[in-house]
Amino acid sequence: VDSICKGTPLSFGEKKILPRQSQLTCKATDTGSCGRLDKCINPTKIVLHTTVSPLSAEGIYDYFTKGAGGRGVGTQFVIGKDGKVIQMTEMFDKEIEESVGTAYHNGQSINIEMTDTGIYASKDAAPNAQYQAALSLVKKLMQQYNIPKGNVGYEWKASSDSSKDSSPGVYGHYQLNPSNRVDPGAGFMRDFLADL
């Protein structure tokens, strides 16, 4: 395993690992990476996103591999509408590789992208295979990394995109970057947290 992290490598889906920050193809992006940093973290949060894209899980992987349109962002996981899970960074028994994703909170979080063309108003708006795959993955990650569901609820939002006022738990992207994000949808997170 090509990683600076230590421990037993784990798989939570099909592994298709993003290029590292140090690779030449990634240096020209805004973040100097293709979404996979040369840094290990002990996660305390799980953050759910939607990509607002018609691409499949494989398409999102390819997009991030090529520098995400120059942004250089990435994620640890992507889940397609068909329920396919792709793991894009190395995960170990105690720590994980950091990805460039959720603004200020990224250094503490496992990020999961769900492919769709919009925001989910409820769990019923999401494809069932995708919803069930996300629920299963989050439960496994919570158990492996001792991450609680959290106690703030789906209506809570950080005071700003750079605030440190979030506690360990499971969040929607809109909660941690409230000034410019609405994904995956408050109704989705209401249902998701109830089902955890």
Z-matrix of the N, CA and C atoms (Angstrom, degrees):
N
C 1 1.460
C 2 1.523 1 108.81
N 3 1.331 2 116.57 1 126.79
C 4 1.463 3 123.04 2 -179.27
C 5 1.530 4 109.42 3 -89.26
N 6 1.337 5 116.50 4 87.78
C 7 1.454 6 120.53 5 -178.61
C 8 1.514 7 109.47 6 -155.59
N 9 1.331 8 116.34 7 151.50
C 10 1.452 9 119.86 8 174.79
C 11 1.529 10 111.24 9 -85.90
N 12 1.322 11 118.02 10 -8.34
C 13 1.462 12 121.40 11 178.75
C 14 1.527 13 110.17 12 -74.82
N 15 1.319 14 115.45 13 154.51
C 16 1.456 15 121.04 14 179.10
C 17 1.516 16 109.94 15 -113.41
N 18 1.323 17 115.12 16 156.25
C 19 1.449 18 120.68 17 177.10
C 20 1.512 19 111.43 18 122.65
N 21 1.313 20 115.08 19 -173.03
C 22 1.456 21 121.97 20 179.71
C 23 1.524 22 109.33 21 -84.75
N 24 1.356 23 118.03 22 122.18
C 25 1.466 24 118.98 23 178.48
C 26 1.524 25 111.51 24 -67.56
N 27 1.327 26 115.84 25 141.99
C 28 1.464 27 122.32 26 -179.27
C 29 1.522 28 110.08 27 -123.19
N 30 1.320 29 116.21 28 154.40
C 31 1.468 30 122.17 29 175.61
C 32 1.523 31 109.28 30 -121.59
N 33 1.320 32 115.38 31 132.51
C 34 1.463 33 121.76 32 177.64
C 35 1.527 34 110.46 33 -123.89
N 36 1.307 35 117.32 34 30.03
C 37 1.458 36 123.11 35 -177.08
C 38 1.513 37 107.70 36 152.12
N 39 1.313 38 116.03 37 -171.82
C 40 1.463 39 119.53 38 176.79
C 41 1.526 40 108.54 39 -67.24
N 42 1.322 41 116.90 40 128.50
C 43 1.461 42 120.71 41 179.32
C 44 1.525 43 110.71 42 -87.99
N 45 1.332 44 115.14 43 122.01
C 46 1.464 45 122.80 44 171.56
C 47 1.519 46 104.37 45 -138.89
N 48 1.316 47 115.90 46 91.71
C 49 1.457 48 121.91 47 -169.04
C 50 1.535 49 111.62 48 -79.30
N 51 1.337 50 115.22 49 133.25
C 52 1.467 51 121.90 50 179.17
C 53 1.528 52 110.62 51 -67.49
N 54 1.336 53 117.43 52 157.31
C 55 1.466 54 120.05 53 173.41
C 56 1.530 55 110.70 54 -60.95
N 57 1.329 56 115.78 55 152.95
C 58 1.461 57 121.54 56 179.74
C 59 1.520 58 110.88 57 -79.20
N 60 1.313 59 115.52 58 161.97
C 61 1.457 60 122.47 59 178.47
C 62 1.519 61 111.41 60 -57.41
N 63 1.314 62 117.23 61 -35.39
C 64 1.458 63 121.45 62 -173.82
C 65 1.532 64 114.15 63 -79.27
N 66 1.319 65 118.56 64 -6.15
C 67 1.456 66 119.89 65 -177.77
C 68 1.524 67 111.45 66 -76.11
N 69 1.330 68 116.16 67 140.98
C 70 1.457 69 122.04 68 -173.55
C 71 1.521 70 113.34 69 -57.04
N 72 1.321 71 117.98 70 -36.21
C 73 1.461 72 120.62 71 -176.96
C 74 1.523 73 112.32 72 -65.93
N 75 1.327 74 117.60 73 -16.34
C 76 1.457 75 121.03 74 -175.69
C 77 1.522 76 113.64 75 -101.81
N 78 1.324 77 118.17 76 -12.82
C 79 1.458 78 120.72 77 -173.43
C 80 1.524 79 114.02 78 -67.12
N 81 1.331 80 117.55 79 -22.09
C 82 1.461 81 120.61 80 -177.06
C 83 1.526 82 113.04 81 -84.95
N 84 1.309 83 119.39 82 -1.26
C 85 1.463 84 121.66 83 -179.30
C 86 1.526 85 110.52 84 -80.68
N 87 1.335 86 116.35 85 166.06
C 88 1.470 87 121.97 86 179.73
C 89 1.523 88 111.98 87 -56.66
N 90 1.325 89 117.24 88 -36.14
C 91 1.468 90 121.24 89 -177.16
C 92 1.524 91 112.50 90 -97.44
N 93 1.333 92 117.26 91 -2.81
C 94 1.459 93 120.31 92 -177.38
C 95 1.511 94 112.61 93 72.41
N 96 1.318 95 116.96 94 20.20
C 97 1.462 96 120.42 95 -177.05
C 98 1.516 97 110.38 96 -147.21
N 99 1.324 98 115.14 97 176.47
C 100 1.464 99 121.75 98 169.20
C 101 1.521 100 108.96 99 -113.97
N 102 1.299 101 115.99 100 32.90
C 103 1.454 102 120.88 101 174.87
C 104 1.500 103 116.39 102 94.15
N 105 1.334 104 119.16 103 -6.87
C 106 1.464 105 121.90 104 179.76
C 107 1.522 106 107.73 105 -119.24
N 108 1.320 107 116.51 106 109.17
C 109 1.453 108 121.42 107 -175.63
C 110 1.524 109 111.50 108 -86.52
N 111 1.312 110 115.65 109 159.22
C 112 1.463 111 121.42 110 174.37
C 113 1.525 112 108.36 111 -87.13
N 114 1.328 113 115.73 112 59.91
C 115 1.460 114 121.13 113 -175.52
C 116 1.520 115 109.19 114 -150.19
N 117 1.339 116 116.20 115 141.52
C 118 1.462 117 121.68 116 178.17
C 119 1.523 118 109.28 117 -109.86
N 120 1.313 119 116.58 118 144.92
C 121 1.464 120 121.34 119 -179.97
C 122 1.524 121 109.65 120 -135.10
N 123 1.325 122 114.90 121 158.95
C 124 1.458 123 122.33 122 170.06
C 125 1.520 124 105.88 123 -103.85
N 126 1.324 125 118.31 124 104.32
C 127 1.473 126 120.31 125 -171.78
C 128 1.522 127 113.46 126 -69.38
N 129 1.335 128 115.32 127 143.45
C 130 1.462 129 122.02 128 175.14
C 131 1.526 130 111.68 129 -122.16
N 132 1.352 131 116.39 130 -8.57
C 133 1.460 132 121.23 131 -177.86
C 134 1.519 133 110.34 132 -135.27
N 135 1.314 134 114.91 133 154.02
C 136 1.460 135 122.74 134 169.40
C 137 1.523 136 105.69 135 -122.05
N 138 1.332 137 117.30 136 127.08
C 139 1.461 138 121.56 137 -176.09
C 140 1.523 139 109.17 138 -120.20
N 141 1.341 140 115.80 139 125.09
C 142 1.461 141 122.51 140 178.90
C 143 1.523 142 110.37 141 -96.62
N 144 1.328 143 115.07 142 135.73
C 145 1.459 144 123.54 143 -179.11
C 146 1.530 145 109.18 144 -128.81
N 147 1.327 146 116.53 145 160.85
C 148 1.464 147 121.01 146 160.80
C 149 1.523 148 106.69 147 -120.26
N 150 1.318 149 116.37 148 146.08
C 151 1.450 150 121.40 149 -174.81
C 152 1.516 151 113.20 150 -84.98
N 153 1.329 152 117.78 151 -14.92
C 154 1.462 153 123.42 152 -175.32
C 155 1.533 154 108.96 153 48.89
N 156 1.323 155 113.92 154 56.28
C 157 1.462 156 121.78 155 -177.87
C 158 1.524 157 108.78 156 -147.74
N 159 1.330 158 117.33 157 147.16
C 160 1.459 159 119.89 158 176.56
C 161 1.530 160 112.92 159 -79.79
N 162 1.335 161 118.11 160 -0.49
C 163 1.458 162 121.16 161 -176.85
C 164 1.525 163 112.35 162 -67.62
N 165 1.321 164 115.40 163 152.78
C 166 1.469 165 121.61 164 173.40
C 167 1.526 166 108.79 165 -79.11
N 168 1.327 167 116.88 166 176.44
C 169 1.466 168 120.92 167 175.27
C 170 1.523 169 110.00 168 -57.80
N 171 1.332 170 116.85 169 -42.51
C 172 1.474 171 121.05 170 177.78
C 173 1.529 172 110.52 171 -62.69
N 174 1.324 173 117.15 172 -39.31
C 175 1.459 174 121.62 173 179.51
C 176 1.523 175 112.10 174 -64.91
N 177 1.327 176 116.27 175 -39.42
C 178 1.468 177 120.50 176 177.37
C 179 1.522 178 109.68 177 -66.43
N 180 1.326 179 116.98 178 -42.15
C 181 1.469 180 120.38 179 176.83
C 182 1.535 181 109.81 180 -57.26
N 183 1.333 182 117.24 181 -47.93
C 184 1.465 183 120.89 182 179.71
C 185 1.532 184 111.16 183 -60.95
N 186 1.318 185 117.08 184 -41.64
C 187 1.464 186 122.46 185 179.26
C 188 1.528 187 111.07 186 -60.24
N 189 1.342 188 116.74 187 -47.29
C 190 1.460 189 120.45 188 179.04
C 191 1.534 190 111.34 189 -67.03
N 192 1.326 191 117.28 190 -36.60
C 193 1.460 192 121.69 191 179.29
C 194 1.521 193 111.51 192 -61.19
N 195 1.315 194 116.24 193 -32.98
C 196 1.467 195 121.05 194 -178.34
C 197 1.524 196 112.54 195 -91.66
N 198 1.326 197 117.68 196 12.98
C 199 1.465 198 121.19 197 175.52
C 200 1.507 199 115.63 198 94.75
N 201 1.331 200 118.43 199 8.14
C 202 1.469 201 123.03 200 175.39
C 203 1.526 202 112.28 201 53.35
N 204 1.323 203 115.51 202 52.08
C 205 1.464 204 120.18 203 177.44
C 206 1.520 205 113.24 204 64.31
N 207 1.327 206 116.87 205 28.82
C 208 1.458 207 121.58 206 179.30
C 209 1.513 208 114.40 207 92.12
N 210 1.345 209 117.00 208 -8.03
C 211 1.468 210 119.64 209 -179.36
C 212 1.528 211 112.30 210 -78.26
N 213 1.329 212 118.03 211 -29.71
C 214 1.455 213 121.16 212 178.89
C 215 1.511 214 114.33 213 71.82
N 216 1.328 215 117.53 214 25.66
C 217 1.463 216 120.67 215 179.70
C 218 1.521 217 110.67 216 -93.21
N 219 1.312 218 115.94 217 168.97
C 220 1.455 219 121.39 218 179.32
C 221 1.508 220 110.17 219 -163.00
N 222 1.308 221 115.59 220 -164.74
C 223 1.452 222 122.21 221 -178.51
C 224 1.523 223 108.23 222 -160.36
N 225 1.309 224 116.42 223 163.41
C 226 1.463 225 118.18 224 175.94
C 227 1.535 226 111.39 225 -77.80
N 228 1.337 227 117.04 226 -34.05
C 229 1.464 228 120.98 227 -176.06
C 230 1.519 229 110.92 228 -139.26
N 231 1.327 230 115.16 229 151.56
C 232 1.453 231 121.84 230 167.69
C 233 1.530 232 106.84 231 -132.80
N 234 1.336 233 115.75 232 141.28
C 235 1.468 234 121.42 233 178.80
C 236 1.528 235 107.92 234 -124.27
N 237 1.318 236 115.72 235 121.51
C 238 1.455 237 121.14 236 178.44
C 239 1.517 238 112.22 237 -76.98
N 240 1.323 239 116.37 238 167.73
C 241 1.470 240 120.82 239 178.24
C 242 1.517 241 111.85 240 -62.03
N 243 1.355 242 115.85 241 -24.96
C 244 1.465 243 120.61 242 179.00
C 245 1.525 244 113.03 243 -83.53
N 246 1.347 245 117.15 244 0.93
C 247 1.459 246 121.39 245 179.27
C 248 1.520 247 114.16 246 91.29
N 249 1.324 248 117.48 247 0.71
C 250 1.467 249 120.36 248 179.12
C 251 1.529 250 109.62 249 -68.65
N 252 1.344 251 115.64 250 129.74
C 253 1.467 252 122.15 251 179.14
C 254 1.528 253 108.58 252 -108.73
N 255 1.336 254 116.28 253 125.71
C 256 1.462 255 121.47 254 173.73
C 257 1.524 256 107.80 255 -115.69
N 258 1.335 257 115.69 256 125.92
C 259 1.461 258 123.05 257 175.54
C 260 1.515 259 107.80 258 -92.85
N 261 1.354 260 117.51 259 123.06
C 262 1.466 261 121.02 260 -172.30
C 263 1.519 262 115.46 261 -110.14
N 264 1.318 263 118.59 262 -4.57
C 265 1.461 264 122.01 263 171.35
C 266 1.519 265 107.73 264 -130.21
N 267 1.322 266 116.44 265 161.30
C 268 1.465 267 119.56 266 177.41
C 269 1.523 268 110.00 267 -74.22
N 270 1.308 269 114.61 268 138.37
C 271 1.461 270 122.63 269 178.38
C 272 1.527 271 107.31 270 -120.50
N 273 1.318 272 115.83 271 137.63
C 274 1.458 273 121.07 272 -179.21
C 275 1.520 274 109.39 273 -123.90
N 276 1.326 275 116.29 274 173.72
C 277 1.456 276 118.63 275 -173.72
C 278 1.525 277 113.68 276 -65.12
N 279 1.334 278 118.51 277 -27.65
C 280 1.462 279 120.28 278 -179.42
C 281 1.528 280 113.11 279 -117.72
N 282 1.325 281 118.36 280 -31.83
C 283 1.456 282 121.65 281 -176.85
C 284 1.523 283 110.49 282 -133.00
N 285 1.333 284 114.60 283 167.96
C 286 1.462 285 120.50 284 -178.20
C 287 1.522 286 109.56 285 -135.68
N 288 1.333 287 115.90 286 163.16
C 289 1.457 288 119.73 287 172.50
C 290 1.527 289 109.43 288 -78.08
N 291 1.318 290 115.32 289 138.16
C 292 1.461 291 120.37 290 178.51
C 293 1.528 292 109.70 291 -77.06
N 294 1.321 293 115.69 292 145.11
C 295 1.465 294 121.43 293 172.60
C 296 1.520 295 107.92 294 -119.48
N 297 1.314 296 116.18 295 159.11
C 298 1.460 297 121.17 296 179.71
C 299 1.520 298 107.74 297 -89.52
N 300 1.331 299 117.62 298 105.63
C 301 1.457 300 119.16 299 -175.49
C 302 1.506 301 115.43 300 -145.05
N 303 1.310 302 118.13 301 -80.28
C 304 1.455 303 122.89 302 -167.61
C 305 1.514 304 113.46 303 -89.93
N 306 1.304 305 117.70 304 65.85
C 307 1.468 306 123.73 305 175.13
C 308 1.526 307 112.13 306 38.18
N 309 1.308 308 117.35 307 -129.40
C 310 1.454 309 122.92 308 -172.82
C 311 1.524 310 113.33 309 -62.58
N 312 1.296 311 117.55 310 -32.83
C 313 1.470 312 121.97 311 -173.09
C 314 1.520 313 112.80 312 -82.31
N 315 1.306 314 117.94 313 -1.66
C 316 1.451 315 120.85 314 -171.82
C 317 1.516 316 113.62 315 -59.85
N 318 1.322 317 118.07 316 -36.78
C 319 1.452 318 121.23 317 -176.61
C 320 1.512 319 114.96 318 -66.06
N 321 1.312 320 117.86 319 -1.13
C 322 1.460 321 121.71 320 179.52
C 323 1.521 322 112.64 321 -123.27
N 324 1.323 323 117.79 322 0.01
C 325 1.462 324 117.72 323 -165.59
C 326 1.520 325 115.72 324 -123.88
N 327 1.332 326 113.15 325 152.23
C 328 1.453 327 123.43 326 167.18
C 329 1.519 328 105.32 327 -96.13
N 330 1.329 329 117.24 328 121.35
C 331 1.460 330 121.86 329 -177.56
C 332 1.523 331 110.64 330 -102.92
N 333 1.329 332 115.92 331 134.39
C 334 1.457 333 122.69 332 -179.79
C 335 1.525 334 108.55 333 -125.80
N 336 1.322 335 116.55 334 116.08
C 337 1.469 336 122.36 335 176.06
C 338 1.526 337 109.02 336 -92.41
N 339 1.327 338 116.60 337 135.55
C 340 1.459 339 121.82 338 172.62
C 341 1.523 340 106.88 339 -114.99
N 342 1.329 341 117.06 340 128.77
C 343 1.455 342 120.23 341 -177.63
C 344 1.521 343 110.65 342 -77.24
N 345 1.328 344 115.70 343 133.03
C 346 1.464 345 121.99 344 174.48
C 347 1.521 346 108.31 345 -170.30
N 348 1.316 347 116.78 346 169.11
C 349 1.460 348 120.77 347 179.12
C 350 1.526 349 112.56 348 -98.76
N 351 1.317 350 117.85 349 4.35
C 352 1.454 351 120.56 350 -179.30
C 353 1.512 352 112.16 351 -158.60
N 354 1.321 353 115.10 352 -163.32
C 355 1.459 354 123.05 353 -179.89
C 356 1.527 355 108.07 354 -103.37
N 357 1.321 356 116.64 355 141.53
C 358 1.463 357 121.09 356 -178.09
C 359 1.532 358 111.11 357 -86.71
N 360 1.319 359 116.38 358 123.16
C 361 1.461 360 121.22 359 178.59
C 362 1.528 361 111.99 360 -78.04
N 363 1.343 362 116.09 361 -20.97
C 364 1.464 363 121.83 362 179.18
C 365 1.527 364 107.34 363 -164.83
N 366 1.315 365 116.55 364 176.59
C 367 1.467 366 118.63 365 177.48
C 368 1.527 367 110.60 366 -66.84
N 369 1.325 368 116.91 367 -27.59
C 370 1.464 369 120.38 368 179.36
C 371 1.520 370 112.21 369 -69.14
N 372 1.336 371 117.95 370 -20.42
C 373 1.465 372 121.82 371 177.76
C 374 1.522 373 111.62 372 -78.40
N 375 1.324 374 116.92 373 -20.75
C 376 1.468 375 121.67 374 179.49
C 377 1.525 376 109.70 375 -87.10
N 378 1.334 377 117.29 376 147.77
C 379 1.469 378 118.63 377 173.35
C 380 1.530 379 109.48 378 -58.97
N 381 1.323 380 117.54 379 134.66
C 382 1.459 381 121.17 380 -174.72
C 383 1.531 382 112.26 381 -58.22
N 384 1.327 383 117.31 382 -40.64
C 385 1.473 384 119.90 383 -179.63
C 386 1.530 385 110.47 384 -62.18
N 387 1.317 386 116.98 385 -40.08
C 388 1.460 387 121.09 386 179.14
C 389 1.531 388 110.79 387 -67.93
N 390 1.317 389 116.14 388 -45.04
C 391 1.468 390 120.57 389 -179.51
C 392 1.526 391 110.53 390 -60.90
N 393 1.317 392 116.99 391 -46.82
C 394 1.468 393 120.49 392 -178.85
C 395 1.523 394 111.32 393 -65.62
N 396 1.336 395 117.66 394 -37.74
C 397 1.464 396 120.83 395 177.64
C 398 1.530 397 110.42 396 -65.38
N 399 1.334 398 116.97 397 -40.87
C 400 1.464 399 120.90 398 178.59
C 401 1.522 400 110.74 399 -64.94
N 402 1.317 401 116.66 400 -43.81
C 403 1.463 402 121.23 401 179.58
C 404 1.532 403 110.60 402 -62.01
N 405 1.318 404 116.85 403 -45.11
C 406 1.464 405 121.47 404 179.80
C 407 1.531 406 110.98 405 -64.16
N 408 1.342 407 117.07 406 -45.61
C 409 1.456 408 121.05 407 -179.38
C 410 1.524 409 111.04 408 -62.85
N 411 1.321 410 117.62 409 -46.42
C 412 1.464 411 120.86 410 -178.97
C 413 1.526 412 110.66 411 -61.52
N 414 1.321 413 118.02 412 -41.45
C 415 1.470 414 120.36 413 178.29
C 416 1.526 415 111.29 414 -61.67
N 417 1.333 416 117.23 415 -41.72
C 418 1.477 417 120.83 416 178.51
C 419 1.520 418 110.93 417 -65.04
N 420 1.332 419 116.84 418 -42.66
C 421 1.460 420 120.77 419 -179.74
C 422 1.525 421 111.58 420 -67.28
N 423 1.328 422 116.91 421 -39.59
C 424 1.467 423 121.02 422 177.08
C 425 1.528 424 110.20 423 -59.27
N 426 1.327 425 115.91 424 -44.34
C 427 1.463 426 120.19 425 -179.10
C 428 1.526 427 111.07 426 -68.10
N 429 1.327 428 117.38 427 -46.04
C 430 1.462 429 120.81 428 -176.58
C 431 1.531 430 112.24 429 -63.77
N 432 1.337 431 116.65 430 -42.02
C 433 1.456 432 120.18 431 -173.58
C 434 1.529 433 113.72 432 -106.90
N 435 1.311 434 116.13 433 12.92
C 436 1.472 435 122.45 434 176.39
C 437 1.531 436 111.44 435 53.25
N 438 1.332 437 115.38 436 48.37
C 439 1.461 438 121.60 437 178.81
C 440 1.526 439 108.39 438 -100.84
N 441 1.324 440 117.90 439 122.77
C 442 1.472 441 120.13 440 179.73
C 443 1.524 442 111.60 441 -75.36
N 444 1.321 443 115.28 442 165.13
C 445 1.465 444 119.69 443 173.33
C 446 1.521 445 109.48 444 -63.73
N 447 1.302 446 116.49 445 -32.35
C 448 1.462 447 121.49 446 -178.09
C 449 1.514 448 110.15 447 96.70
N 450 1.319 449 115.85 448 166.72
C 451 1.463 450 119.31 449 -175.72
C 452 1.522 451 113.66 450 -127.43
N 453 1.338 452 117.52 451 17.10
C 454 1.461 453 118.66 452 -178.24
C 455 1.527 454 113.51 453 -91.65
N 456 1.322 455 118.12 454 -21.34
C 457 1.459 456 120.73 455 179.45
C 458 1.516 457 113.40 456 80.45
N 459 1.334 458 115.74 457 167.26
C 460 1.465 459 121.36 458 -173.49
C 461 1.527 460 113.70 459 -73.50
N 462 1.337 461 118.80 460 -18.84
C 463 1.461 462 121.21 461 -178.48
C 464 1.529 463 112.96 462 -83.95
N 465 1.329 464 116.85 463 -17.65
C 466 1.461 465 121.11 464 -178.45
C 467 1.528 466 110.47 465 -65.85
N 468 1.336 467 116.30 466 142.27
C 469 1.459 468 121.90 467 173.16
C 470 1.523 469 108.53 468 -138.18
N 471 1.330 470 115.95 469 145.98
C 472 1.460 471 120.95 470 176.36
C 473 1.525 472 109.28 471 -61.06
N 474 1.323 473 116.60 472 154.08
C 475 1.461 474 120.13 473 -178.88
C 476 1.528 475 111.94 474 -69.41
N 477 1.327 476 117.41 475 -22.89
C 478 1.459 477 121.96 476 174.43
C 479 1.522 478 108.58 477 -161.16
N 480 1.335 479 116.57 478 169.35
C 481 1.460 480 120.34 479 179.98
C 482 1.519 481 112.32 480 -63.97
N 483 1.320 482 118.02 481 -22.81
C 484 1.464 483 120.68 482 -177.58
C 485 1.522 484 113.25 483 -106.73
N 486 1.327 485 117.36 484 10.38
C 487 1.461 486 119.24 485 -177.32
C 488 1.518 487 111.16 486 -74.15
N 489 1.314 488 114.75 487 156.52
C 490 1.464 489 121.70 488 177.94
C 491 1.527 490 110.65 489 -109.74
N 492 1.328 491 117.32 490 21.60
C 493 1.463 492 119.74 491 -171.72
C 494 1.527 493 114.84 492 -87.58
N 495 1.313 494 118.50 493 11.42
C 496 1.463 495 119.79 494 178.03
C 497 1.527 496 110.06 495 -93.74
N 498 1.311 497 114.91 496 139.28
C 499 1.467 498 121.55 497 179.36
C 500 1.526 499 109.10 498 -96.17
N 501 1.331 500 118.72 499 170.64
C 502 1.464 501 120.01 500 176.56
C 503 1.531 502 111.19 501 -55.32
N 504 1.340 503 116.25 502 143.73
C 505 1.452 504 120.00 503 178.63
C 506 1.514 505 112.83 504 158.21
N 507 1.336 506 114.83 505 -167.97
C 508 1.464 507 123.97 506 -179.05
C 509 1.525 508 107.71 507 -109.10
N 510 1.327 509 116.87 508 128.67
C 511 1.458 510 122.35 509 -172.98
C 512 1.526 511 111.81 510 -133.20
N 513 1.321 512 114.70 511 158.00
C 514 1.451 513 121.86 512 164.80
C 515 1.516 514 107.74 513 -91.37
N 516 1.314 515 117.73 514 151.10
C 517 1.468 516 122.02 515 -179.10
C 518 1.524 517 111.30 516 -54.90
N 519 1.333 518 117.41 517 -38.73
C 520 1.463 519 122.37 518 -178.82
C 521 1.524 520 112.40 519 -59.09
N 522 1.318 521 117.21 520 -24.60
C 523 1.457 522 120.31 521 -177.59
C 524 1.529 523 112.31 522 -77.13
N 525 1.321 524 117.32 523 -31.30
C 526 1.460 525 121.36 524 -176.66
C 527 1.526 526 113.16 525 -97.34
N 528 1.309 527 117.44 526 -21.89
C 529 1.473 528 122.56 527 175.71
C 530 1.524 529 108.81 528 -126.45
N 531 1.344 530 117.27 529 66.16
C 532 1.471 531 120.84 530 -170.66
C 533 1.519 532 115.38 531 -68.84
N 534 1.316 533 119.01 532 -17.91
C 535 1.469 534 119.01 533 -176.36
C 536 1.516 535 113.04 534 -74.52
N 537 1.344 536 117.90 535 -26.23
C 538 1.467 537 117.80 536 -175.20
C 539 1.521 538 114.99 537 -144.96
N 540 1.305 539 119.10 538 16.00
C 541 1.467 540 121.01 539 179.25
C 542 1.527 541 110.40 540 -130.36
N 543 1.336 542 115.48 541 143.33
C 544 1.469 543 121.13 542 176.67
C 545 1.531 544 111.28 543 -128.60
N 546 1.333 545 116.95 544 -0.33
C 547 1.467 546 120.53 545 -176.36
C 548 1.534 547 111.98 546 -82.60
N 549 1.325 548 117.60 547 151.66
C 550 1.455 549 128.95 548 0.06
C 551 1.529 550 113.25 549 -85.81
N 552 1.340 551 116.65 550 1.15
C 553 1.458 552 122.38 551 -178.53
C 554 1.520 553 110.58 552 121.37
N 555 1.331 554 116.77 553 133.54
C 556 1.463 555 120.96 554 -178.34
C 557 1.523 556 111.69 555 -63.28
N 558 1.337 557 117.29 556 -38.99
C 559 1.467 558 120.41 557 178.80
C 560 1.518 559 111.83 558 -64.27
N 561 1.318 560 116.31 559 -38.53
C 562 1.458 561 121.32 560 175.74
C 563 1.516 562 110.35 561 -60.86
N 564 1.341 563 116.54 562 -47.81
C 565 1.459 564 119.27 563 -178.14
C 566 1.527 565 111.99 564 -67.45
N 567 1.327 566 117.81 565 -34.38
C 568 1.462 567 120.47 566 174.79
C 569 1.521 568 110.43 567 -56.18
N 570 1.332 569 116.26 568 -48.87
C 571 1.475 570 121.08 569 -179.42
C 572 1.522 571 111.54 570 -69.54
N 573 1.331 572 116.26 571 -41.02
C 574 1.465 573 121.38 572 -177.00
C 575 1.520 574 111.25 573 -62.75
N 576 1.326 575 116.37 574 -47.67
C 577 1.466 576 119.81 575 179.53
C 578 1.525 577 111.48 576 -64.49
N 579 1.332 578 116.95 577 -34.43
C 580 1.464 579 120.18 578 177.44
C 581 1.520 580 111.60 579 -66.49
N 582 1.350 581 117.06 580 -31.07
C 583 1.469 582 121.55 581 -177.85
C 584 1.527 583 113.34 582 -86.27
N 585 1.330 584 118.37 583 -12.72
C 586 1.467 585 119.81 584 -179.89
C 587 1.528 586 111.15 585 -69.54
